Amino acid sequence: MVRGEDRLWCTRLREGRSVVLLPHGDLELGTEPVLRAALDAALAECGPGDGLVVDLSGVDFCAARGLSVLIGSADACTRRRVRFSLRGCPAQVERLLDLLGLRDRLGARDAGPRPVER
């Protein structure tokens, strides 16, 4: 478990050939180092063909810095031939992904329903 300032802590577990990272709290400027360290440690457990799944169901808030760390991790996974995906995205994160066009890049196709266009 990686913990920082009690605003974010992360646990990880294995599900078959995937490492699942479960952050709990806020993904923001002050917790960026904790999230980055947890993602790096999770990626270190993965080999080519494995998956790194970030389950955001325990995230209360995601700022631009948190999203930037997730993008950086997704890029690192691509370089190492590890599948990166998000699941359990709160509505606020889903809106960010859709507004910025990042749903596919972050493997969040099944993160939740897309908003209905009017």
MOPAC internal coordinates of N, CA, C and O (Angstrom, degrees):
PM7 1SCF
backbone

  N    0.0000 0     0.00 0     0.00 0    0    0    0
  C    1.4570 1     0.00 0     0.00 0    1    0    0
  C    1.5219 1   108.25 1     0.00 0    2    1    0
  O    1.2310 1   121.03 1   -45.58 1    3    2    1
  N    1.3105 1   115.64 1   134.42 1    3    2    1
  C    1.4618 1   122.20 1   174.42 1    5    3    2
  C    1.5186 1   106.63 1  -108.31 1    6    5    3
  O    1.2310 1   120.68 1   -47.44 1    7    6    5
  N    1.3363 1   116.30 1   132.56 1    7    6    5
  C    1.4647 1   120.59 1  -174.49 1    9    7    6
  C    1.5250 1   109.24 1  -134.15 1   10    9    7
  O    1.2310 1   120.13 1   -33.42 1   11   10    9
  N    1.3203 1   117.37 1   146.58 1   11   10    9
  C    1.4498 1   120.58 1   178.26 1   13   11   10
  C    1.5154 1   113.05 1  -153.13 1   14   13   11
  O    1.2310 1   121.29 1   -59.75 1   15   14   13
  N    1.2947 1   115.13 1   120.25 1   15   14   13
  C    1.4603 1   122.90 1   173.17 1   17   15   14
  C    1.5266 1   114.07 1    53.86 1   18   17   15
  O    1.2310 1   119.49 1  -160.92 1   19   18   17
  N    1.3126 1   118.59 1    19.08 1   19   18   17
  C    1.4647 1   123.81 1   179.61 1   21   19   18
  C    1.5193 1   114.02 1    57.20 1   22   21   19
  O    1.2310 1   119.34 1  -171.35 1   23   22   21
  N    1.3312 1   118.86 1     8.65 1   23   22   21
  C    1.4652 1   121.18 1   174.49 1   25   23   22
  C    1.5188 1   110.77 1   -97.58 1   26   25   23
  O    1.2310 1   120.63 1   165.32 1   27   26   25
  N    1.3311 1   116.40 1   -14.68 1   27   26   25
  C    1.4597 1   120.92 1   177.53 1   29   27   26
  C    1.5136 1   108.87 1  -154.48 1   30   29   27
  O    1.2310 1   121.05 1   -48.48 1   31   30   29
  N    1.3080 1   115.60 1   131.52 1   31   30   29
  C    1.4480 1   120.43 1   168.63 1   33   31   30
  C    1.5117 1   107.43 1  -138.48 1   34   33   31
  O    1.2310 1   121.14 1   -28.42 1   35   34   33
  N    1.3108 1   115.43 1   151.58 1   35   34   33
  C    1.4613 1   121.01 1  -174.72 1   37   35   34
  C    1.5159 1   110.06 1  -130.98 1   38   37   35
  O    1.2310 1   120.89 1   -41.98 1   39   38   37
  N    1.3070 1   115.91 1   138.02 1   39   38   37
  C    1.4566 1   121.80 1   172.16 1   41   39   38
  C    1.5211 1   107.43 1  -121.36 1   42   41   39
  O    1.2310 1   120.71 1   -20.20 1   43   42   41
  N    1.3121 1   116.25 1   159.80 1   43   42   41
  C    1.4540 1   118.61 1   177.23 1   45   43   42
  C    1.5248 1   109.83 1  -141.13 1   46   45   43
  O    1.2310 1   122.07 1   -26.10 1   47   46   45
  N    1.3168 1   113.64 1   153.90 1   47   46   45
  C    1.4507 1   120.64 1   179.69 1   49   47   46
  C    1.5124 1   108.84 1  -148.88 1   50   49   47
  O    1.2310 1   121.11 1   -10.10 1   51   50   49
  N    1.3120 1   115.48 1   169.90 1   51   50   49
  C    1.4682 1   121.52 1   179.29 1   53   51   50
  C    1.5129 1   109.46 1  -104.56 1   54   53   51
  O    1.2310 1   120.93 1   -42.80 1   55   54   53
  N    1.3204 1   115.83 1   137.20 1   55   54   53
  C    1.4600 1   123.28 1   171.16 1   57   55   54
  C    1.5228 1   106.54 1  -129.90 1   58   57   55
  O    1.2310 1   120.23 1   -84.49 1   59   58   57
  N    1.3038 1   117.16 1    95.51 1   59   58   57
  C    1.4619 1   120.87 1  -176.80 1   61   59   58
  C    1.5149 1   110.56 1    61.92 1   62   61   59
  O    1.2310 1   120.49 1    57.75 1   63   62   61
  N    1.3323 1   116.66 1  -122.25 1   63   62   61
  C    1.4696 1   121.09 1  -179.99 1   65   63   62
  C    1.5143 1   112.61 1   -93.65 1   66   65   63
  O    1.2310 1   120.45 1  -162.16 1   67   66   65
  N    1.3229 1   116.74 1    17.84 1   67   66   65
  C    1.4656 1   120.23 1   179.17 1   69   67   66
  C    1.5175 1   110.90 1  -119.07 1   70   69   67
  O    1.2310 1   121.53 1   -35.04 1   71   70   69
  N    1.3213 1   114.67 1   144.96 1   71   70   69
  C    1.4583 1   121.70 1   169.22 1   73   71   70
  C    1.5188 1   105.45 1   -99.19 1   74   73   71
  O    1.2310 1   120.81 1   -50.74 1   75   74   73
  N    1.3267 1   116.06 1   129.26 1   75   74   73
  C    1.4560 1   121.16 1  -179.52 1   77   75   74
  C    1.5221 1   108.53 1  -108.36 1   78   77   75
  O    1.2310 1   120.59 1   -55.94 1   79   78   77
  N    1.3120 1   116.48 1   124.06 1   79   78   77
  C    1.4591 1   122.17 1   176.91 1   81   79   78
  C    1.5222 1   107.85 1  -103.58 1   82   81   79
  O    1.2310 1   120.93 1   -49.40 1   83   82   81
  N    1.3200 1   115.83 1   130.60 1   83   82   81
  C    1.4642 1   121.49 1  -178.89 1   85   83   82
  C    1.5195 1   109.70 1  -120.14 1   86   85   83
  O    1.2310 1   120.11 1   -87.97 1   87   86   85
  N    1.3381 1   117.40 1    92.03 1   87   86   85
  C    1.4621 1   119.61 1   174.73 1   89   87   86
  C    1.5322 1   110.22 1   -77.63 1   90   89   87
  O    1.2310 1   121.08 1   -35.17 1   91   90   89
  N    1.3216 1   115.55 1   144.83 1   91   90   89
  C    1.4636 1   121.99 1   179.16 1   93   91   90
  C    1.5204 1   107.91 1  -129.65 1   94   93   91
  O    1.2310 1   120.16 1   -59.93 1   95   94   93
  N    1.3286 1   117.30 1   120.07 1   95   94   93
  C    1.4639 1   121.20 1   178.77 1   97   95   94
  C    1.5119 1   111.35 1   124.56 1   98   97   95
  O    1.2310 1   120.92 1    38.20 1   99   98   97
  N    1.3236 1   115.84 1  -141.80 1   99   98   97
  C    1.4611 1   122.61 1  -174.57 1  101   99   98
  C    1.5251 1   111.43 1  -108.39 1  102  101   99
  O    1.2310 1   120.68 1   -43.23 1  103  102  101
  N    1.3278 1   116.31 1   136.77 1  103  102  101
  C    1.4609 1   122.29 1   174.28 1  105  103  102
  C    1.5180 1   106.87 1  -103.65 1  106  105  103
  O    1.2310 1   120.98 1   -80.35 1  107  106  105
  N    1.3269 1   115.72 1    99.65 1  107  106  105
  C    1.4647 1   120.99 1  -174.09 1  109  107  106
  C    1.5142 1   109.54 1  -150.22 1  110  109  107
  O    1.2310 1   120.59 1     5.52 1  111  110  109
  N    1.3215 1   116.47 1  -174.48 1  111  110  109
  C    1.4572 1   122.11 1  -177.57 1  113  111  110
  C    1.5309 1   112.24 1   -53.55 1  114  113  111
  O    1.2310 1   119.87 1   131.28 1  115  114  113
  N    1.3143 1   117.85 1   -48.72 1  115  114  113
  C    1.4662 1   121.04 1  -175.91 1  117  115  114
  C    1.5108 1   114.70 1   -69.20 1  118  117  115
  O    1.2310 1   120.09 1   159.90 1  119  118  117
  N    1.3376 1   117.43 1   -20.10 1  119  118  117
  C    1.4621 1   120.20 1  -178.73 1  121  119  118
  C    1.5262 1   112.52 1  -108.91 1  122  121  119
  O    1.2310 1   120.90 1  -177.28 1  123  122  121
  N    1.3160 1   115.88 1     2.72 1  123  122  121
  C    1.4683 1   120.87 1  -179.04 1  125  123  122
  C    1.5330 1   112.72 1   -53.25 1  126  125  123
  O    1.2310 1   118.65 1   134.26 1  127  126  125
  N    1.3438 1   120.18 1   -45.74 1  127  126  125
  C    1.4705 1   119.22 1  -179.27 1  129  127  126
  C    1.5299 1   112.74 1   -62.63 1  130  129  127
  O    1.2310 1   120.25 1   144.67 1  131  130  129
  N    1.3199 1   117.13 1   -35.33 1  131  130  129
  C    1.4635 1   120.52 1   179.57 1  133  131  130
  C    1.5217 1   110.14 1   -66.69 1  134  133  131
  O    1.2310 1   120.61 1   133.49 1  135  134  133
  N    1.3298 1   116.44 1   -46.51 1  135  134  133
  C    1.4610 1   120.51 1   179.54 1  137  135  134
  C    1.5202 1   110.55 1   -62.73 1  138  137  135
  O    1.2310 1   120.19 1   134.96 1  139  138  137
  N    1.3249 1   117.25 1   -45.04 1  139  138  137
  C    1.4618 1   120.93 1  -179.31 1  141  139  138
  C    1.5309 1   110.93 1   -61.41 1  142  141  139
  O    1.2310 1   119.93 1   135.84 1  143  142  141
  N    1.3281 1   117.74 1   -44.16 1  143  142  141
  C    1.4693 1   121.14 1   179.78 1  145  143  142
  C    1.5303 1   110.87 1   -63.84 1  146  145  143
  O    1.2310 1   120.56 1   139.34 1  147  146  145
  N    1.3227 1   116.53 1   -40.66 1  147  146  145
  C    1.4676 1   120.27 1  -179.74 1  149  147  146
  C    1.5314 1   111.01 1   -66.55 1  150  149  147
  O    1.2310 1   120.33 1   138.20 1  151  150  149
  N    1.3330 1   116.98 1   -41.80 1  151  150  149
  C    1.4598 1   120.62 1   178.24 1  153  151  150
  C    1.5242 1   111.28 1   -65.99 1  154  153  151
  O    1.2310 1   120.34 1   139.00 1  155  154  153
  N    1.3379 1   116.96 1   -41.00 1  155  154  153
  C    1.4632 1   120.68 1   178.33 1  157  155  154
  C    1.5208 1   111.05 1   -62.83 1  158  157  155
  O    1.2310 1   120.17 1   137.73 1  159  158  157
  N    1.3341 1   117.28 1   -42.27 1  159  158  157
  C    1.4589 1   121.23 1   179.08 1  161  159  158
  C    1.5292 1   111.05 1   -65.38 1  162  161  159
  O    1.2310 1   120.50 1   140.23 1  163  162  161
  N    1.3281 1   116.66 1   -39.77 1  163  162  161
  C    1.4640 1   120.37 1   178.55 1  165  163  162
  C    1.5248 1   110.45 1   -65.98 1  166  165  163
  O    1.2310 1   120.32 1   136.91 1  167  166  165
  N    1.3282 1   116.98 1   -43.09 1  167  166  165
  C    1.4601 1   120.66 1   179.68 1  169  167  166
  C    1.5245 1   111.01 1   -64.31 1  170  169  167
  O    1.2310 1   120.09 1   145.61 1  171  170  169
  N    1.3254 1   117.43 1   -34.39 1  171  170  169
  C    1.4652 1   121.14 1   179.00 1  173  171  170
  C    1.5318 1   111.70 1   -62.35 1  174  173  171
  O    1.2310 1   120.19 1   156.98 1  175  174  173
  N    1.3242 1   117.23 1   -23.02 1  175  174  173
  C    1.4705 1   121.45 1   178.45 1  177  175  174
  C    1.5199 1   112.34 1   -84.64 1  178  177  175
  O    1.2310 1   119.86 1   172.28 1  179  178  177
  N    1.3212 1   117.86 1    -7.72 1  179  178  177
  C    1.4631 1   122.34 1  -174.92 1  181  179  178
  C    1.5185 1   111.03 1   -99.41 1  182  181  179
  O    1.2310 1   121.48 1   -34.93 1  183  182  181
  N    1.3138 1   114.77 1   145.07 1  183  182  181
  C    1.4521 1   121.09 1   171.49 1  185  183  182
  C    1.5145 1   109.49 1  -114.84 1  186  185  183
  O    1.2310 1   120.34 1    -6.25 1  187  186  185
  N    1.3343 1   116.95 1   173.75 1  187  186  185
  C    1.4613 1   119.78 1   178.07 1  189  187  186
  C    1.5316 1   110.72 1   -53.88 1  190  189  187
  O    1.2310 1   121.03 1   -45.50 1  191  190  189
  N    1.3156 1   115.64 1   134.50 1  191  190  189
  C    1.4554 1   120.99 1  -179.77 1  193  191  190
  C    1.5193 1   114.21 1    90.06 1  194  193  191
  O    1.2310 1   120.44 1   166.45 1  195  194  193
  N    1.3261 1   116.77 1   -13.55 1  195  194  193
  C    1.4681 1   120.37 1   176.82 1  197  195  194
  C    1.5254 1   109.24 1   -78.63 1  198  197  195
  O    1.2310 1   120.90 1    -4.20 1  199  198  197
  N    1.3140 1   115.89 1   175.80 1  199  198  197
  C    1.4464 1   121.25 1   177.66 1  201  199  198
  C    1.5184 1   111.39 1  -124.11 1  202  201  199
  O    1.2310 1   120.90 1   -31.29 1  203  202  201
  N    1.3130 1   115.88 1   148.71 1  203  202  201
  C    1.4620 1   122.76 1   171.00 1  205  203  202
  C    1.5174 1   105.89 1  -118.94 1  206  205  203
  O    1.2310 1   120.96 1   -66.23 1  207  206  205
  N    1.3217 1   115.77 1   113.77 1  207  206  205
  C    1.4551 1   122.55 1  -178.32 1  209  207  206
  C    1.5186 1   107.85 1  -108.90 1  210  209  207
  O    1.2310 1   120.29 1   -51.83 1  211  210  209
  N    1.3122 1   117.06 1   128.17 1  211  210  209
  C    1.4646 1   121.52 1   176.06 1  213  211  210
  C    1.5232 1   106.63 1  -107.93 1  214  213  211
  O    1.2310 1   121.25 1   -66.73 1  215  214  213
  N    1.3194 1   115.21 1   113.27 1  215  214  213
  C    1.4675 1   121.89 1  -178.95 1  217  215  214
  C    1.5241 1   107.70 1   -94.84 1  218  217  215
  O    1.2310 1   120.88 1   -71.45 1  219  218  217
  N    1.3246 1   115.92 1   108.55 1  219  218  217
  C    1.4612 1   121.60 1  -174.43 1  221  219  218
  C    1.5282 1   113.25 1   -93.37 1  222  221  219
  O    1.2310 1   119.87 1  -164.63 1  223  222  221
  N    1.3144 1   117.86 1    15.37 1  223  222  221
  C    1.4661 1   119.87 1  -177.49 1  225  223  222
  C    1.5242 1   112.93 1   -64.47 1  226  225  223
  O    1.2310 1   119.67 1   160.60 1  227  226  225
  N    1.3273 1   118.23 1   -19.40 1  227  226  225
  C    1.4639 1   121.38 1   178.26 1  229  227  226
  C    1.5227 1   113.73 1   -98.47 1  230  229  227
  O    1.2310 1   120.39 1  -170.77 1  231  230  229
  N    1.3309 1   116.86 1     9.23 1  231  230  229
  C    1.4685 1   121.18 1  -178.15 1  233  231  230
  C    1.5231 1   109.45 1   -90.75 1  234  233  231
  O    1.2310 1   121.41 1   -50.84 1  235  234  233
  N    1.3346 1   114.91 1   129.16 1  235  234  233
  C    1.4632 1   121.14 1   179.55 1  237  235  234
  C    1.5246 1   112.41 1   -90.28 1  238  237  235
  O    1.2310 1   120.42 1   149.62 1  239  238  237
  N    1.3455 1   116.81 1   -30.38 1  239  238  237
  C    1.4622 1   121.23 1  -173.98 1  241  239  238
  C    1.5114 1   108.77 1  -154.87 1  242  241  239
  O    1.2310 1   120.04 1   -38.78 1  243  242  241
  N    1.3280 1   117.52 1   141.22 1  243  242  241
  C    1.4577 1   121.72 1   176.38 1  245  243  242
  C    1.5216 1   108.87 1  -132.70 1  246  245  243
  O    1.2310 1   120.77 1   -64.72 1  247  246  245
  N    1.3189 1   116.14 1   115.28 1  247  246  245
  C    1.4669 1   122.53 1   176.78 1  249  247  246
  C    1.5261 1   108.97 1   -93.86 1  250  249  247
  O    1.2310 1   121.04 1    -3.47 1  251  250  249
  N    1.3113 1   115.62 1   176.53 1  251  250  249
  C    1.4602 1   121.50 1  -178.96 1  253  251  250
  C    1.5260 1   111.71 1   -57.01 1  254  253  251
  O    1.2310 1   120.06 1   142.08 1  255  254  253
  N    1.3382 1   117.50 1   -37.92 1  255  254  253
  C    1.4667 1   119.98 1  -179.43 1  257  255  254
  C    1.5208 1   111.46 1   -64.55 1  258  257  255
  O    1.2310 1   120.25 1   140.21 1  259  258  257
  N    1.3250 1   117.12 1   -39.79 1  259  258  257
  C    1.4645 1   120.16 1   177.27 1  261  259  258
  C    1.5129 1   111.01 1   -63.83 1  262  261  259
  O    1.2310 1   120.69 1   137.16 1  263  262  261
  N    1.3173 1   116.28 1   -42.84 1  263  262  261
  C    1.4586 1   120.92 1   178.59 1  265  263  262
  C    1.5226 1   110.79 1   -64.23 1  266  265  263
  O    1.2310 1   120.32 1   141.78 1  267  266  265
  N    1.3221 1   116.99 1   -38.22 1  267  266  265
  C    1.4563 1   121.44 1   177.89 1  269  267  266
  C    1.5310 1   111.39 1   -61.82 1  270  269  267
  O    1.2310 1   120.34 1   139.41 1  271  270  269
  N    1.3135 1   116.95 1   -40.59 1  271  270  269
  C    1.4714 1   120.74 1   178.19 1  273  271  270
  C    1.5240 1   110.14 1   -64.73 1  274  273  271
  O    1.2310 1   120.23 1   138.77 1  275  274  273
  N    1.3296 1   117.16 1   -41.23 1  275  274  273
  C    1.4644 1   120.42 1   178.25 1  277  275  274
  C    1.5287 1   111.00 1   -62.88 1  278  277  275
  O    1.2310 1   120.28 1   138.65 1  279  278  277
  N    1.3293 1   117.07 1   -41.35 1  279  278  277
  C    1.4650 1   121.03 1   178.10 1  281  279  278
  C    1.5304 1   110.10 1   -62.79 1  282  281  279
  O    1.2310 1   120.53 1   135.41 1  283  282  281
  N    1.3293 1   116.60 1   -44.59 1  283  282  281
  C    1.4620 1   120.46 1   178.54 1  285  283  282
  C    1.5179 1   112.08 1   -60.69 1  286  285  283
  O    1.2310 1   120.52 1   140.82 1  287  286  285
  N    1.3148 1   116.61 1   -39.18 1  287  286  285
  C    1.4603 1   120.58 1   178.26 1  289  287  286
  C    1.5237 1   111.25 1   -68.02 1  290  289  287
  O    1.2310 1   120.57 1   139.42 1  291  290  289
  N    1.3333 1   116.51 1   -40.58 1  291  290  289
  C    1.4673 1   119.94 1   177.49 1  293  291  290
  C    1.5313 1   110.21 1   -60.88 1  294  293  291
  O    1.2310 1   120.50 1   138.69 1  295  294  293
  N    1.3199 1   116.64 1   -41.31 1  295  294  293
  C    1.4713 1   120.77 1   178.48 1  297  295  294
  C    1.5331 1   111.05 1   -64.63 1  298  297  295
  O    1.2310 1   120.33 1   138.57 1  299  298  297
  N    1.3399 1   116.98 1   -41.43 1  299  298  297
  C    1.4673 1   121.13 1   177.90 1  301  299  298
  C    1.5270 1   110.28 1   -63.05 1  302  301  299
  O    1.2310 1   120.49 1   140.89 1  303  302  301
  N    1.3223 1   116.67 1   -39.11 1  303  302  301
  C    1.4688 1   120.44 1   177.50 1  305  303  302
  C    1.5216 1   110.90 1   -62.41 1  306  305  303
  O    1.2310 1   120.49 1   136.47 1  307  306  305
  N    1.3242 1   116.67 1   -43.53 1  307  306  305
  C    1.4602 1   120.66 1   179.43 1  309  307  306
  C    1.5274 1   110.39 1   -58.56 1  310  309  307
  O    1.2310 1   120.58 1   135.82 1  311  310  309
  N    1.3214 1   116.50 1   -44.18 1  311  310  309
  C    1.4700 1   120.62 1   179.80 1  313  311  310
  C    1.5230 1   111.67 1   -62.37 1  314  313  311
  O    1.2310 1   120.33 1   147.79 1  315  314  313
  N    1.3451 1   116.98 1   -32.21 1  315  314  313
  C    1.4746 1   121.03 1  -178.12 1  317  315  314
  C    1.5217 1   112.74 1   -97.02 1  318  317  315
  O    1.2310 1   120.45 1  -171.59 1  319  318  317
  N    1.3328 1   116.75 1     8.41 1  319  318  317
  C    1.4740 1   122.76 1  -179.66 1  321  319  318
  C    1.5265 1   112.32 1    58.63 1  322  321  319
  O    1.2310 1   121.40 1  -138.48 1  323  322  321
  N    1.3231 1   114.93 1    41.52 1  323  322  321
  C    1.4632 1   122.88 1   175.16 1  325  323  322
  C    1.5263 1   106.97 1  -111.95 1  326  325  323
  O    1.2310 1   120.36 1   -45.75 1  327  326  325
  N    1.3200 1   116.91 1   134.25 1  327  326  325
  C    1.4769 1   120.89 1   178.44 1  329  327  326
  C    1.5253 1   109.05 1   -75.22 1  330  329  327
  O    1.2310 1   119.96 1   -50.07 1  331  330  329
  N    1.3081 1   117.68 1   129.93 1  331  330  329
  C    1.4633 1   123.33 1   177.83 1  333  331  330
  C    1.5167 1   108.05 1  -109.99 1  334  333  331
  O    1.2310 1   120.63 1   -44.10 1  335  334  333
  N    1.3348 1   116.40 1   135.90 1  335  334  333
  C    1.4637 1   118.76 1   175.77 1  337  335  334
  C    1.5207 1   110.53 1  -151.87 1  338  337  335
  O    1.2310 1   121.87 1   -24.37 1  339  338  337
  N    1.3138 1   114.03 1   155.63 1  339  338  337
  C    1.4576 1   122.61 1   175.06 1  341  339  338
  C    1.5198 1   108.56 1  -109.58 1  342  341  339
  O    1.2310 1   120.98 1   -32.38 1  343  342  341
  N    1.3200 1   115.73 1   147.62 1  343  342  341
  C    1.4589 1   120.13 1   171.05 1  345  343  342
  C    1.5217 1   107.90 1  -145.96 1  346  345  343
  O    1.2310 1   121.27 1   -16.41 1  347  346  345
  N    1.3107 1   115.17 1   163.59 1  347  346  345
  C    1.4632 1   120.14 1   178.27 1  349  347  346
  C    1.5139 1   114.22 1    65.03 1  350  349  347
  O    1.2310 1   120.44 1  -149.06 1  351  350  349
  N    1.3228 1   116.77 1    30.94 1  351  350  349
  C    1.4703 1   119.90 1  -177.04 1  353  351  350
  C    1.5280 1   111.41 1   -68.20 1  354  353  351
  O    1.2310 1   120.36 1   -51.34 1  355  354  353
  N    1.3375 1   116.92 1   128.66 1  355  354  353
  C    1.4573 1   118.99 1   171.97 1  357  355  354
  C    1.5364 1   109.79 1   -65.75 1  358  357  355
  O    1.2310 1   120.73 1   -19.24 1  359  358  357
  N    1.3185 1   116.21 1   160.76 1  359  358  357
  C    1.4664 1   121.46 1  -177.44 1  361  359  358
  C    1.5239 1   112.13 1   -54.48 1  362  361  359
  O    1.2310 1   119.84 1   140.30 1  363  362  361
  N    1.3364 1   117.91 1   -39.70 1  363  362  361
  C    1.4652 1   121.21 1  -179.07 1  365  363  362
  C    1.5258 1   110.66 1   -61.84 1  366  365  363
  O    1.2310 1   120.06 1   139.24 1  367  366  365
  N    1.3272 1   117.48 1   -40.76 1  367  366  365
  C    1.4675 1   121.08 1   179.34 1  369  367  366
  C    1.5274 1   110.00 1   -69.97 1  370  369  367
  O    1.2310 1   120.07 1   139.61 1  371  370  369
  N    1.3123 1   117.46 1   -40.39 1  371  370  369
  C    1.4597 1   120.32 1   177.21 1  373  371  370
  C    1.5197 1   111.14 1   -58.71 1  374  373  371
  O    1.2310 1   120.61 1   137.35 1  375  374  373
  N    1.3265 1   116.45 1   -42.65 1  375  374  373
  C    1.4707 1   119.59 1   178.37 1  377  375  374
  C    1.5244 1   110.77 1   -61.76 1  378  377  375
  O    1.2310 1   120.40 1   136.67 1  379  378  377
  N    1.3345 1   116.83 1   -43.33 1  379  378  377
  C    1.4701 1   120.07 1   177.75 1  381  379  378
  C    1.5224 1   111.21 1   -60.23 1  382  381  379
  O    1.2310 1   120.60 1   133.42 1  383  382  381
  N    1.3217 1   116.45 1   -46.58 1  383  382  381
  C    1.4621 1   120.54 1  -179.33 1  385  383  382
  C    1.5180 1   111.31 1   -59.63 1  386  385  383
  O    1.2310 1   120.76 1   137.06 1  387  386  385
  N    1.3302 1   116.15 1   -42.94 1  387  386  385
  C    1.4591 1   119.91 1  -179.88 1  389  387  386
  C    1.5261 1   112.44 1   -70.31 1  390  389  387
  O    1.2310 1   120.35 1   137.04 1  391  390  389
  N    1.3277 1   116.94 1   -42.96 1  391  390  389
  C    1.4673 1   120.32 1   179.74 1  393  391  390
  C    1.5203 1   112.22 1   -61.81 1  394  393  391
  O    1.2310 1   121.03 1   142.86 1  395  394  393
  N    1.3407 1   115.64 1   -37.14 1  395  394  393
  C    1.4627 1   120.63 1  -176.75 1  397  395  394
  C    1.5248 1   113.31 1   -95.28 1  398  397  395
  O    1.2310 1   120.33 1   179.29 1  399  398  397
  N    1.3305 1   116.97 1    -0.71 1  399  398  397
  C    1.4606 1   120.56 1   179.48 1  401  399  398
  C    1.5135 1   113.50 1    66.48 1  402  401  399
  O    1.2310 1   120.14 1  -144.69 1  403  402  401
  N    1.3358 1   117.34 1    35.31 1  403  402  401
  C    1.4635 1   121.43 1  -175.35 1  405  403  402
  C    1.5257 1   114.47 1  -105.37 1  406  405  403
  O    1.2310 1   120.19 1  -178.96 1  407  406  405
  N    1.3058 1   117.24 1     1.04 1  407  406  405
  C    1.4683 1   119.91 1  -174.80 1  409  407  406
  C    1.5380 1   111.07 1   -56.87 1  410  409  407
  O    1.2310 1   119.69 1   131.07 1  411  410  409
  N    1.3109 1   118.20 1   -48.93 1  411  410  409
  C    1.4658 1   120.91 1  -178.86 1  413  411  410
  C    1.5267 1   111.69 1   -70.71 1  414  413  411
  O    1.2310 1   120.28 1   137.64 1  415  414  413
  N    1.3212 1   117.08 1   -42.36 1  415  414  413
  C    1.4702 1   120.49 1  -178.53 1  417  415  414
  C    1.5209 1   111.76 1   -59.95 1  418  417  415
  O    1.2310 1   120.46 1   146.05 1  419  418  417
  N    1.3342 1   116.73 1   -33.95 1  419  418  417
  C    1.4679 1   120.35 1  -179.09 1  421  419  418
  C    1.5235 1   112.36 1   -98.30 1  422  421  419
  O    1.2310 1   120.55 1  -166.47 1  423  422  421
  N    1.3151 1   116.54 1    13.53 1  423  422  421
  C    1.4560 1   119.59 1   175.03 1  425  423  422
  C    1.5127 1   112.99 1    62.07 1  426  425  423
  O    1.2310 1   120.62 1  -144.66 1  427  426  425
  N    1.3177 1   116.43 1    35.34 1  427  426  425
  C    1.4598 1   121.00 1  -176.26 1  429  427  426
  C    1.5239 1   111.60 1  -105.31 1  430  429  427
  O    1.2310 1   120.29 1  -148.63 1  431  430  429
  N    1.3134 1   117.05 1    31.37 1  431  430  429
  C    1.4609 1   120.03 1  -178.63 1  433  431  430
  C    1.5190 1   112.11 1   -58.31 1  434  433  431
  O    1.2310 1   120.35 1   144.46 1  435  434  433
  N    1.3178 1   116.93 1   -35.54 1  435  434  433
  C    1.4673 1   121.05 1  -178.76 1  437  435  434
  C    1.5179 1   112.07 1  -105.84 1  438  437  435
  O    1.2310 1   120.47 1  -156.76 1  439  438  437
  N    1.3209 1   116.72 1    23.24 1  439  438  437
  C    1.4670 1   119.92 1  -178.14 1  441  439  438
  C    1.5167 1   111.69 1   -67.32 1  442  441  439
  O    1.2310 1   120.43 1   152.15 1  443  442  441
  N    1.2700 1   116.79 1   -27.85 1  443  442  441
  C    1.4619 1   120.44 1  -178.84 1  445  443  442
  C    1.5117 1   109.19 1   165.56 1  446  445  443
  O    1.2310 1   120.01 1    -3.51 1  447  446  445
  N    1.2989 1   117.59 1   176.49 1  447  446  445
  C    1.4606 1   119.74 1  -178.35 1  449  447  446
  C    1.5178 1   111.86 1   -67.65 1  450  449  447
  O    1.2310 1   120.95 1   -36.23 1  451  450  449
  N    1.2971 1   115.79 1   143.77 1  451  450  449
  C    1.4618 1   119.99 1   174.30 1  453  451  450
  C    1.5109 1   108.75 1   -78.41 1  454  453  451
  O    1.2310 1   120.28 1   -31.85 1  455  454  453
  N    1.3292 1   117.07 1   148.15 1  455  454  453
  C    1.4578 1   118.83 1   178.13 1  457  455  454
  C    1.5237 1   111.35 1   -62.21 1  458  457  455
  O    1.2310 1   120.78 1   -32.94 1  459  458  457
  N    1.3036 1   116.11 1   147.06 1  459  458  457
  C    1.4592 1   121.24 1   177.85 1  461  459  458
  C    1.5222 1   108.42 1   -77.34 1  462  461  459
  O    1.2310 1   120.74 1   -51.69 1  463  462  461
  N    1.3334 1   116.19 1   128.31 1  463  462  461
  C    1.4630 1   119.71 1   178.94 1  465  463  462
  C    1.5175 1   109.55 1   -81.97 1  466  465  463
  O    1.2310 1   120.84 1   -41.41 1  467  466  465
  N    1.3092 1   115.99 1   138.59 1  467  466  465
  C    1.4701 1   121.14 1  -179.92 1  469  467  466
  C    1.4937 1   110.42 1  -118.15 1  470  469  467
  O    1.2310 1   120.10 1   180.00 1  471  470  469

